[in-house]
């Protein structure tokens, strides 16, 4: 499956547009990781606990979007975008969306 943020794929042409596909996940922070993050925030630097949390969330959301595209018969998703929103005090949603298409070689 080709997944790209662009509207076109090199050496391919879109032969069919199947529509919007999306994947999302909502993740909550973990108390133990929050305590570690507070200490790390005091001394500066990357808060790796949150970096890992969001990396996993991105992968899960992407997997869900790709699965939806496959179910429609797509072999590519173009114009892919990510967005986040706070659902509650300690939880955030990560949403990925794009256009499912069928592409073929030029």
KOLBAGU-495118 format. One record per atom (N, C-alpha, C): y, z, x. Coordinates in pm, 1 decimal. Layout:
KOLBAGU-495118
@v:Y, w:Z, u:X
...
//
This chain:
KOLBAGU-495118
@v:-118.2, w:0.0, u:85.4
@v:0.0, w:0.0, u:0.0
@v:123.3, w:0.0, u:89.1
@v:212.0, w:-93.3, u:65.9
@v:339.9, w:-99.1, u:136.0
@v:438.3, w:-11.1, u:59.5
@v:505.0, w:77.8, u:130.7
@v:606.9, w:164.3, u:70.5
@v:731.4, w:150.4, u:156.6
@v:842.2, w:107.8, u:94.2
@v:963.7, w:84.2, u:171.1
@v:1089.0, w:120.5, u:91.7
@v:1192.6, w:157.3, u:164.5
@v:1320.7, w:189.2, u:100.4
@v:1403.7, w:64.2, u:76.7
@v:1360.0, w:-48.4, u:127.7
@v:1434.7, w:-173.5, u:111.9
@v:1390.3, w:-247.3, u:-14.5
@v:1469.4, w:-349.0, u:-51.1
@v:1436.9, w:-428.1, u:-169.8
@v:1342.1, w:-543.1, u:-137.8
@v:1323.7, w:-569.7, u:-9.3
@v:1238.5, w:-680.7, u:32.3
@v:1144.2, w:-633.8, u:141.6
@v:1035.3, w:-707.4, u:156.5
@v:936.7, w:-680.4, u:261.4
@v:928.3, w:-806.7, u:347.2
@v:944.4, w:-790.7, u:479.0
@v:938.8, w:-905.9, u:568.8
@v:810.6, w:-984.9, u:548.7
@v:823.8, w:-1118.1, u:546.0
@v:711.8, w:-1211.8, u:535.1
@v:633.7, w:-1199.3, u:404.6
@v:694.1, w:-1139.0, u:303.8
@v:630.4, w:-1126.7, u:172.2
@v:733.4, w:-1163.0, u:65.5
@v:683.9, w:-1200.1, u:-50.0
@v:773.9, w:-1221.2, u:-163.7
@v:718.0, w:-1147.7, u:-284.3
@v:807.7, w:-1097.0, u:-363.3
@v:768.8, w:-1025.9, u:-485.1
@v:730.2, w:-1130.6, u:-588.6
@v:606.5, w:-1120.4, u:-639.3
@v:560.2, w:-1216.0, u:-740.4
@v:553.9, w:-1153.2, u:-879.0
@v:555.2, w:-1019.1, u:-883.2
@v:553.3, w:-950.7, u:-1012.6
@v:614.0, w:-812.1, u:-996.9
@v:700.8, w:-776.2, u:-1087.9
@v:757.8, w:-642.1, u:-1091.5
@v:688.5, w:-565.6, u:-1202.7
@v:633.8, w:-447.6, u:-1168.3
@v:555.3, w:-370.5, u:-1264.6
@v:632.0, w:-252.5, u:-1324.3
@v:739.0, w:-212.0, u:-1258.9
@v:822.2, w:-107.1, u:-1315.6
@v:835.5, w:16.6, u:-1228.8
@v:903.8, w:113.2, u:-1283.6
@v:932.3, w:238.5, u:-1215.2
@v:806.1, w:322.2, u:-1198.1
@v:789.0, w:375.4, u:-1078.0
@v:682.2, w:471.4, u:-1051.8
@v:744.2, w:592.6, u:-984.0
@v:681.0, w:706.5, u:-1004.4
@v:736.4, w:829.0, u:-946.7
@v:626.3, w:928.6, u:-918.8
@v:660.5, w:1021.0, u:-832.4
@v:571.9, w:1132.1, u:-801.7
@v:659.4, w:1252.8, u:-775.7
@v:613.0, w:1368.1, u:-815.3
@v:693.8, w:1487.5, u:-791.7
@v:604.7, w:1607.5, u:-765.6
@v:666.0, w:1709.6, u:-712.4
@v:600.5, w:1837.8, u:-693.4
@v:707.7, w:1944.6, u:-698.4
@v:670.2, w:2059.9, u:-743.9
@v:761.3, w:2174.5, u:-744.7
@v:699.1, w:2281.0, u:-656.2
@v:774.4, w:2325.5, u:-560.2
@v:724.9, w:2423.1, u:-464.6
@v:808.9, w:2549.6, u:-470.4
@v:740.1, w:2662.2, u:-460.1
@v:807.0, w:2792.5, u:-455.6
@v:797.9, w:2848.1, u:-314.8
@v:898.2, w:2921.9, u:-278.0
@v:897.1, w:2986.7, u:-146.8
@v:796.9, w:3101.5, u:-148.0
@v:751.7, w:3138.1, u:-31.2
@v:654.9, w:3246.1, u:-13.0
@v:727.2, w:3364.5, u:48.3
@v:708.0, w:3483.6, u:-7.7
@v:780.4, w:3601.8, u:37.7
@v:766.0, w:3626.4, u:187.1
@v:645.5, w:3617.2, u:239.5
@v:623.7, w:3639.0, u:382.9
@v:699.3, w:3537.8, u:467.7
@v:700.2, w:3412.3, u:423.7
@v:772.5, w:3309.2, u:497.0
@v:922.8, w:3329.3, u:484.7
@v:968.6, w:3381.2, u:369.9
@v:1111.2, w:3408.8, u:352.5
@v:1159.1, w:3514.4, u:450.6
@v:1078.3, w:3616.4, u:471.6
@v:1116.2, w:3722.9, u:565.3
@v:1127.2, w:3665.6, u:705.7
@v:1029.5, w:3584.9, u:744.8
@v:1033.5, w:3520.9, u:876.4
@v:1156.0, w:3430.3, u:887.4
@v:1185.4, w:3356.9, u:781.9
@v:1299.6, w:3265.0, u:782.6
@v:1431.4, w:3339.9, u:795.8
@v:1443.7, w:3456.0, u:733.1
@v:1566.1, w:3536.3, u:743.7
@v:1590.0, w:3574.8, u:888.6
@v:1486.3, w:3621.4, u:957.5
@v:1501.0, w:3658.3, u:1098.3
@v:1535.7, w:3536.5, u:1183.9
@v:1470.5, w:3423.9, u:1155.9
@v:1497.6, w:3303.3, u:1233.0
@v:1641.2, w:3256.3, u:1208.1
@v:1690.0, w:3274.3, u:1087.2
@v:1826.7, w:3235.2, u:1052.4
@v:1928.4, w:3317.4, u:1131.4
@v:1896.1, w:3443.0, u:1159.8
@v:1986.9, w:3529.7, u:1235.8
@v:2006.4, w:3482.0, u:1379.4
@v:1900.6, w:3430.5, u:1439.6
@v:1909.3, w:3388.8, u:1579.7
@v:1935.6, w:3239.1, u:1594.4
@v:1926.4, w:3166.2, u:1485.4
@v:1952.9, w:3022.5, u:1488.5
@v:1827.8, w:2941.1, u:1514.8
@v:1840.6, w:2813.3, u:1498.0
@v:1729.7, w:2722.3, u:1521.7
@v:1664.1, w:2675.8, u:1392.9
@v:1565.7, w:2593.0, u:1410.9
@v:1493.4, w:2536.5, u:1296.8
@v:1411.4, w:2643.9, u:1226.5
@v:1410.9, w:2638.2, u:1094.0
@v:1327.0, w:2728.1, u:1014.7
@v:1200.0, w:2650.1, u:983.3
@v:1105.6, w:2659.1, u:1074.7
@v:985.8, w:2573.9, u:1068.3
@v:901.8, w:2599.5, u:943.7
@v:907.9, w:2720.4, u:889.6
@v:831.1, w:2749.9, u:767.5
@v:877.3, w:2659.7, u:652.7
@v:1008.6, w:2640.5, u:641.1
@v:1061.7, w:2554.6, u:534.6
@v:1044.0, w:2406.9, u:567.2
@v:1052.0, w:2373.0, u:695.7
@v:1028.8, w:2235.0, u:736.0
@v:888.2, w:2192.6, u:695.8
@v:790.6, w:2277.7, u:723.2
@v:651.3, w:2248.2, u:687.6
@v:634.3, w:2240.8, u:535.5
@v:696.7, w:2332.8, u:463.1
@v:687.9, w:2335.1, u:316.9
@v:737.9, w:2203.5, u:257.5
@v:853.7, w:2156.6, u:305.3
@v:908.8, w:2033.1, u:250.2
@v:833.9, w:1909.3, u:298.6
@v:780.4, w:1910.6, u:418.9
@v:699.3, w:1798.1, u:466.2
@v:575.8, w:1781.6, u:377.9
@v:511.0, w:1892.8, u:345.8
@v:394.1, w:1887.9, u:257.4
@v:433.9, w:1840.4, u:118.0
@v:547.9, w:1885.6, u:69.9
@v:594.4, w:1844.3, u:-62.3
@v:623.3, w:1694.5, u:-65.5
@v:687.0, w:1641.8, u:39.5
@v:714.6, w:1497.5, u:46.0
@v:585.9, w:1416.8, u:43.2
@v:486.9, w:1458.5, u:121.5
@v:359.9, w:1385.3, u:125.9
@v:289.5, w:1387.8, u:-9.3
@v:289.4, w:1503.3, u:-74.3
@v:224.0, w:1513.3, u:-205.3
@v:295.2, w:1425.8, u:-308.3
@v:427.1, w:1428.8, u:-309.4
@v:502.5, w:1346.7, u:-403.8
@v:479.1, w:1198.0, u:-376.8
@v:480.4, w:1158.4, u:-248.9
@v:452.3, w:1018.3, u:-213.8
@v:312.3, w:976.8, u:-258.8
@v:213.8, w:1061.1, u:-233.5
@v:76.6, w:1030.7, u:-275.8
@v:68.3, w:1009.5, u:-425.7
@v:136.9, w:1091.9, u:-501.0
@v:135.1, w:1079.5, u:-647.7
@v:202.7, w:950.7, u:-693.3
@v:313.2, w:913.5, u:-627.1
@v:381.8, w:789.7, u:-662.9
@v:293.3, w:669.0, u:-631.2
@v:231.8, w:668.9, u:-514.0
@v:144.3, w:557.8, u:-474.3
@v:26.2, w:545.5, u:-570.1
@v:-30.7, w:656.6, u:-610.6
@v:-142.4, w:653.5, u:-705.7
@v:-99.6, w:590.9, u:-838.9
@v:19.9, w:627.1, u:-886.2
@v:70.1, w:567.9, u:-1010.5
@v:89.4, w:417.3, u:-993.7
@v:140.3, w:375.0, u:-877.7
@v:159.7, w:232.1, u:-851.3
@v:25.8, w:158.9, u:-849.0
@v:-74.7, w:217.6, u:-785.5
@v:-209.1, w:156.6, u:-780.7
@v:-266.7, w:138.9, u:-921.1
@v:-246.0, w:239.8, u:-1004.4
@v:-296.9, w:232.4, u:-1142.1
@v:-233.6, w:117.1, u:-1219.1
@v:-112.4, w:79.3, u:-1181.8
@v:-45.4, w:-35.0, u:-1246.0
@v:-87.9, w:-167.9, u:-1185.2
@v:-159.5, w:-163.1, u:-1072.8
@v:-203.1, w:-285.0, u:-1005.6
@v:-109.0, w:-331.0, u:-895.1
@v:-19.9, w:-246.4, u:-850.3
@v:76.1, w:-281.6, u:-745.5
@v:10.5, w:-277.0, u:-607.7
@v:66.6, w:-353.2, u:-516.5
@v:26.5, w:-342.3, u:-376.0
@v:145.8, w:-304.7, u:-288.1
@v:260.2, w:-274.8, u:-352.9
@v:378.8, w:-230.3, u:-279.3
@v:470.4, w:-152.4, u:-373.5
@v:549.8, w:-64.3, u:-312.9
@v:656.2, w:4.9, u:-385.8
@v:782.8, w:-15.2, u:-304.3
@v:884.6, w:-72.9, u:-366.3
@v:1009.8, w:-101.6, u:-297.2
@v:1121.9, w:-12.9, u:-351.9
@v:1234.2, w:-10.1, u:-279.5
@v:1352.3, w:67.6, u:-320.4
@v:1319.0, w:215.6, u:-341.0
@v:1237.2, w:271.9, u:-252.7
@v:1192.3, w:411.0, u:-265.8
@v:1306.8, w:506.3, u:-232.0
@v:1321.6, w:609.7, u:-314.4
@v:1424.6, w:711.7, u:-296.0
@v:1364.9, w:849.8, u:-317.7
@v:1422.9, w:949.1, u:-251.2
@v:1384.1, w:1089.0, u:-267.6
@v:1501.7, w:1165.7, u:-325.9
@v:1470.8, w:1265.7, u:-406.1
@v:1574.0, w:1355.4, u:-456.1
@v:1513.3, w:1494.8, u:-472.0
@v:1596.9, w:1594.3, u:-462.6
@v:1550.8, w:1732.3, u:-482.3
@v:1641.6, w:1800.0, u:-583.7
@v:1588.2, w:1901.1, u:-647.5
@v:1669.0, w:1982.4, u:-737.9
@v:1610.3, w:2122.9, u:-743.7
@v:1696.4, w:2217.4, u:-764.5
@v:1652.0, w:2356.4, u:-776.4
@v:1607.1, w:2380.6, u:-919.5
@v:1485.4, w:2428.8, u:-935.3
@v:1429.2, w:2453.7, u:-1067.7
@v:1459.0, w:2596.7, u:-1112.0
@v:1444.0, w:2688.9, u:-1018.5
@v:1476.7, w:2828.4, u:-1041.1
@v:1517.0, w:2887.7, u:-907.2
@v:1545.6, w:3013.5, u:-902.2
@v:1598.7, w:3074.5, u:-780.6
@v:1515.0, w:3048.1, u:-656.5
@v:1385.2, w:3052.4, u:-665.3
@v:1300.9, w:3039.1, u:-545.9
@v:1209.8, w:2916.8, u:-551.0
@v:1243.4, w:2817.6, u:-633.9
@v:1157.8, w:2699.3, u:-645.4
@v:1242.7, w:2572.7, u:-651.5
@v:1191.8, w:2467.3, u:-589.5
@v:1261.9, w:2339.5, u:-587.4
@v:1165.1, w:2226.7, u:-621.4
@v:1219.0, w:2125.0, u:-687.0
@v:1141.0, w:2005.4, u:-716.9
@v:1177.6, w:1897.8, u:-615.7
@v:1077.8, w:1827.4, u:-568.8
@v:1099.4, w:1709.4, u:-486.0
@v:1044.7, w:1591.4, u:-564.9
@v:1128.6, w:1492.9, u:-588.6
@v:1092.5, w:1374.7, u:-666.5
@v:1109.4, w:1251.2, u:-579.0
@v:1011.0, w:1163.6, u:-580.8
@v:1020.5, w:1034.9, u:-513.3
@v:997.4, w:927.4, u:-619.2
@v:1076.1, w:820.2, u:-612.4
@v:1061.1, w:714.2, u:-711.1
@v:1091.2, w:578.4, u:-648.0
@v:1040.1, w:475.8, u:-708.7
@v:1062.0, w:339.8, u:-659.3
@v:1013.4, w:238.7, u:-762.0
@v:1015.4, w:113.8, u:-724.1
@v:973.1, w:5.0, u:-812.0
@v:838.7, w:-48.2, u:-764.5
@v:739.9, w:-42.6, u:-851.9
@v:606.3, w:-95.5, u:-820.7
@v:608.3, w:-246.8, u:-836.4
@v:557.6, w:-315.1, u:-734.3
@v:556.5, w:-459.9, u:-737.1
@v:425.7, w:-514.2, u:-680.2
@v:403.2, w:-641.5, u:-705.5
@v:295.1, w:-714.7, u:-640.3
@v:363.5, w:-812.0, u:-545.0
@v:324.9, w:-804.9, u:-418.3
@v:380.0, w:-897.3, u:-318.3
@v:268.1, w:-982.2, u:-262.0
@v:307.7, w:-1099.4, u:-212.2
@v:209.7, w:-1184.4, u:-143.5
@v:278.0, w:-1248.4, u:-22.9
@v:196.6, w:-1295.2, u:71.3
@v:250.4, w:-1360.0, u:191.5
@v:329.2, w:-1482.9, u:153.9
@v:432.4, w:-1509.9, u:232.9
@v:516.6, w:-1629.3, u:211.3
@v:444.0, w:-1748.8, u:268.5
//
